[in-house]
Each structure stands twice: as structure tokens, then as C-alpha cells.
Amino acid sequence: MKTIKTLSTFLLLAFSALFLISCRSDSSDDNSGGSSYPKQVSITYKITSTTTSSLLHISYKNETGGTTDVNNPSIPFTKTFTRTVNQFDNLSLSCSSNTTQTVKLEILVDNKVVNFTDNTSTISSVAYVFP
């Protein structure tokens, strides 16, 4: 189990780094909505599945920017909280299981889906960086 948790953490960091590297900036997206940082947002993480009702492990960025780990969670899983964020702060959500499962991971900011993935694997993750 420690190996899976270590692998999950490594893959989450790798996917987050890959996501950060692949991000590009459009001048038309430069806070055109008048948003300024720091700002307070509502963050919701969701995990659903068509093949399982439980997972081995879930990990997500929490209210303080730290990481929260949940062992043996029931699916569907939802976690909502309010957090003050700065530009380029990131959010991440990952999960793992002992067997291949089909899961959908979603990150919502202020009730709007900002990133998601549908994946069939033993490990899945998704990340978001505030523009």
C-alpha cells in the first residue's frame, strides 16, 4: 500500500509539472473578467465512477494549499471548500485503486468545471493552475 501511495504522489507531481509546463498564456485571457489576486474562490473536487463504489486512495490540495489524503473512500466523492488563492496557485486531485477502474475526476472553481479527466487505469489525476 505504501508503494501505491508513493507512486500516486509521484504521478500527481509529474502530471502537475507536465500541466504547468504545457500551459500557455493568451493576452486576451489576461484577467479580462476584472479578476485580481488574491481572491477568494469556492473549490469543489468530484470523483465518480461507472465501475467501482470505492477506491484505495484519494489525494487533493486542501484549504491551506497542503495535501489531504483519504484512504478507502466511497465513490462518488465530493469535497467543497473556500480558499484564498493567488495567480499561479494550483489545485490537484488524484486517486488510485488496486485494479483498473474507470473514473471521472473534476475540479470546479466557483461552480464551473475548470479541468477534468475520464480515465481507465489504476491511477488518475487532474490539475488546474489559476491564470
C-alpha positions, -999 to +999 in steps of 0.1 A: +000+000+000+029+023+007+042+017-028+009+027-043+007+058-022+043+067-032+035+060-068+003+081-066+022+110-051+050+108-077+025+106-106+005+135-092+036+156-090+047+145-125+013+153-140+012+187-122+047+196-136+036+185-171+005+205-168+024+236-157+049+233-185+022+229-211+002+259-200+004+289-223-008+325-218-030+344-242-030+381-238-068+380-243-071+359-212-051+383-190-078+388-163-102+401-188-130+395-163-116+421-139-103+394-116-074+403-094-054+383-069-055+373-042-092+363-044-115+340-025-130+311-045-151+281-039-133+249-049-151+215-055-134+182-062-156+154-076-148+118-084-174+095-100-171+060-114-192+036-135-171+006-124-165+009-086-180+022-054-147+027-036-111+035-042-079+027-023-067+063-020-076+100-029-052+129-026-061+166-031-048+202-025-068+214+006-079+247+021-044+257+031-026+246-001-014+215+017-022+179+007-051+159+022-050+121+018-082+100+021-078+062+025-105+038+013-131+065+003-166+058-010-175+068-045-190+092-056-166+115-037-172+153-033-152+179-013-161+216-014-143+244+005-134+281+002-098+292-002-080+324-009-058+319-040-031+339-058-022+339-095-004+306-105-016+288-074-025+252-083-051+226-075-047+189-079-068+158-074-056+122-078-069+087-069-057+051-070-071+016-068-058-019-067-074-028-100-081-009-132-112+013-128-130+039-149-132+072-130-140+108-138-121+134-118-134+171-119-121+203-104-147+231-102-139+267-092-169+288-083-192+260-096-175+260-131-156+230-143-120+242-149-105+208-156-115+171-157-104+137-169-121+105-177-096+077-172-095+039-171-064+030-150-052+022-115-041+058-110-057+090-123-050+127-117-060+162-128-046+196-120-055+233-125-034+265-123-050+299-116-042+321-146 
